[in-house]
């Protein structure tokens, strides 16, 4: 246990990070494609015409929640906290989707796969993702929307 983070789960985080890295490496080495979730989701849903083969994209996108469900069955329920407002969740999802299209990728594509390839574009995109997240939390705390 980490004193500053009493609920931290470092071994679980390490295992998850290794699995994310392995999935990214398999996509890059096996298919020559970046394992960016937004690009794979766009390809799986037919929004994008290029990228990984559609069957691979669908399998990857279906595997994300399926993998989480399997882990929850093996390790016990996972505690999550979401906004009780369905409208707020839909708006947040649409904003994230817009941002990933605007930024030509998401945190998995830029932050995991791009940074590991030393992509300058991905480093800039990841810095902007992080700065936007920090600013959003600061603004929401200032407005009393976060404790």
Secondary structure by P-SEA (a helix, b strand, c coil): cccccccccaaaaaaaaaaaaaaaaaaaaaccccccaaaaaaaaaccccccccaaaaaaaaaaaaaaaaaaaaaccbbbbbccccaaaaaaaaaaaaaaaaaaccccccccccccccccaaaaaaaaaaaaaaaaaaaaaaaacccc
